Amino acid sequence: MTAVSTDRAGKDYNGRTVLDAVSIAVPEGRCVALIGHNGAGKTTLMKIILGLIRPSRGRVEVLGQDPATAGVDFRAKLGFLPENVAFHDQMTGAETLRFFARLKKVDTREAAELLDRVGLARAADQKVKTYSKGMRQRLGLAQALLGRPKLLLLDEPTTGLDPVLRTEFFEIIRGLTEAGTTVILSSHILTELEARTDLAAIMRDGRLVAFGDLESLRQEAGLPVTVRARGDAVELSKKLNGAFHKTLPRNSAYIDLDCPVDRKMELLRALADCGDLCTDVDVRLPTLDDLYLHYSGRAISSGTGREDAV
Amino acid sequence: MSPILVLAEKEFRDGLRNKWVAGATLLLAALAFALTFLGSSPAGLVEAKPLAVTVVSISSLTIFLIPLIALLIGYDAIVGESERGCLLLMLTYPVSRGQIMLGKFLGHATILTVATLVGYGAAGLAAAMTGNADAESWRAFSALLGSSVLLGLAFLALAYLASVLVAERSTAAGLAVGLWLIFVIVYDLALMGLLVASKGGVGADVFPALLLLNPADAYRLFNLTAFENVRQISGMGGLAASAHFSPTILLTALLGWIVIPLATAIAVFQRREA
């Protein structure tokens, strides 16, 4: 079942188009990463999905309803963490979460459990104004998780979280998606999303430039696999005889070879045939960063060495 | 529990925490006490009931003070939350925009009501202990308490309307001060100017109606004319006879000044985008 679908959704503000012809379909229980730089339209798309703003064009269906006209019952199934989440400074963390729990008609005991889950149990009785950025972010996450939402929207959820908390955060997300919650999150830190999201939606200047699972996006982009072969770089490049596009760094301790995905094994066999000339091999698949740079229309940086096909 | 009550309770707790409740109560009590005891000393000379004197002086004070307190409490109710970024999150909760408005309004209204009833009520008790109050004075004093609350709510509703109409907190603050100046000071001056300029040409039928178009004037007329003993002291006997407004009409006007701005504010809030 499709949890979120948009059909050529667009949004204008004062005659300026901030979102244009965005069509996505997110199946239930999947985690989607919205990727794009500031002003790409990620937050606008989230606001449309939440029903906070109405699209100027196109259709949007979320959990079987039009979010712009859906009522209170619809919002009871949502969880949202806004970018730069703000709370009332004079309330304690526990008071804040209890307030939101009551507003969402969720048992206030769940609030205490969630505080514990995001690691705020000890700071629960401190006023929010004493919280660090990361603690506020965790409190924001806790309120988004109240009432086991069917759809969770997280705008830059991992800013201010240290690596341990980030890992825990993605564990929580995985637990939720396994239980059927659909998650849409945006982030600048692309590498951390890679292993943890099913789908990626890459946005640029209000348009969706790519949408799909990472594997098919990789294929579609046709980005090369980079193989770094260590050993005698000069001899290796002679031996390979121009069969692969390569980058030869100055110190010649290794050689970077680009090859299309479907020729990866061919390259690895060729390297294996080189015997002692090649001492080690690293295979680097195109990352989300590479995909992002590719789809957002920028050149992929190709290292520092001279570049030529021998 | 209804989301309206959850929001109202939070707003009231915020009021307790940031000392709005305590501050407003103390201010109103201090001034009411001062007026009660200063009002008692000359009272014997004019054979007026001290409590009736207190009603006249407190109502004159209320017209300036309570609208100001209400506007200060209410002007950032929506725009403040919006600027801090709290509103965006709240709008994704299973609460309607009408409920958000009514809940916050109820909370702020409770703050105002508590401050008025406790602050003025203390002065009333003090007057009762001096023993110079008859039953009608007590009725007048109760009417003063009730109508002061209504006046406060009317300006609170106006503050909410200002809060939902503008995009920035500072604009809302300016608008609140403007509303206070217009309704509390400028309006009466303008009416007087109109009377003088037209040499009384503005018909006697139009002029009283113009008084209903200002909650502060409706409040003043109600308190100074509704009770005979107060009328005598306030010198409003003549005016009461000529202005054909029963207390019911004046109270209805005050209620209208609560309901209409609040309903308009809710309608504006429901239409705008987050």
Interface residues (C-beta under 8 A of the other chain):
Chain A: K47 L50 L52 I53 R54 G71 V72 D73 R75 A76 L78 F80 P82 N84 V85 A86 F87 H88 Q90 F99 F100 R102 L103 K104 K105 Q143
Chain B: M1 P3 V6 L7 K10 D14 R17 N18 R84 G85 C86 L88 L89 M90 L91 T92 Y93 P94 V95 S96 E273 A274
